[in-house]
Amino acid sequence: MAATAVPVQSRGDLVLADPASPVATVPGAPQILVPATLSTTLDSRPLDLSPLAGPLAKIAQIEAWLGTELIEREEATRVALTALLSGQHAAFIGPPGTAKSLLILLLAQAFDLSKFITLCSPHSKLEDLMGPLRLSQLPHDIYERLTNAYMPASQLVFLDEVFNLSGSLAQTTHRLMNEREFDNGNRVERAPLISVFGASNQIPQTPDSAAFLDRFSFRLWLGYVSRTNFPRLMALYANRPSSAVLRVLAHNMPIFASQHGLLTLAPPPVTLGQDELFSLMWAAAHIPIPQSILSTLDKLYDDLAGKGIYVSDRRWRQSQDALRVNALLDGRGIVTNDDIAVYTNMFWTTREQRVTIAQVVERLGNPLAVAAVDKRDQAKTAYDAAIAAQADTDLDSGRKMNATVEALGKLKETSKSLEALLAQAQQQAMNPTKIQRALDAVQGWRKELSEYVL
């Protein structure tokens, strides 16, 4: 597909130029690739993603990196990336110390975006979010705010303990989050906001905070790391300098910190530039949704309504963008049943609804892919245990060998199960991509562990 570079103004406008005419270059403005022929309707054929191979490879690296930095947070990572690339908002809810904030802070490092991060409280004021008043304008009865470095001027926003905001203050964010506009003095400013990420220790209980939750298209409950993966959590941080101590040193000895490169957060392997991010977002917006998926959504609507779960028209429309982005992140130019899984983290308002929606979505989506991912995760636990045994200096060679042989047996059994799922998916004309990836991962772990036995 022929394409042309089109500049994006710093204020957030997309400048759609006639590809046949010269394109004016805005110095320093991000560039995105757009189809040579612009249309308000989509082709039903899969979108060709080959021009975006580079950005897609980078986003895959970022997702994999977050999967190694955070234990049992693969689903949360996918939710965060889907929210960002679909220009929607996500709330991460769970008890203290479950890496909600860490996930967003790590994610923010990987994108070349303007950022605003703050801790919310019931005593937060309007100027804490929107910026202080411009004193020079007060004598003229103009209440204009200095928004630079605050929420109205930022592309990525993280509001920690977001549901602590008062109802009136939360209400002031409504237009900014929904329309990307901010009333500043006697003019309306267009905000470059892409996504707001919120974190909270509990599901909103008051009517005001529940209404605020509705502005977050995605909501995910995060619990503590399971007992099975607790050794992985401990090993991850035991093999690194203490980030808490380094943070103290960096704040008290800034010159020393700059000279010695003290890192309080692990650096991402790559950084996605604005050109690349906006190119991916443009592509996702043009990924087709087949009629078969729309029929599945009809069934989802009926099943949820039958269980007393009703979703607004606006939320249903927004959910289509999540389907498209999930397909993009999986490297597909068309939505399939695999993407239905995004609904697990979109429509619930209580933990009971979360479980119910997950069960309905799993049945309507690609159950074989769900089973494959579960088997892969179980195999990863066995693999990690064997690697930990090899690194344990308190174990003799015999015990290390026994641990490796036991893990190899489990991985072999898992490989056979995945091969059966792959054959079943092909027979039923289901998308085998996730199953094949799970099988490739398990076979890679088998090959690595086999070297300890040979």
Beta strands, then each sheet from edge to edge (+ up, - down):
strand 1: 3-7
strand 2: 31-35
strand 3: 90-93
strand 4: 115-119
strand 5: 156-160
strand 6: 181-184
strand 7: 187-190
strand 8: 195-200
strand 9: 218-221
sheet 1: 1+ 2-
sheet 2: 4+ 5+ 8+ 3+ 9+
sheet 3: 6+ 7-
end
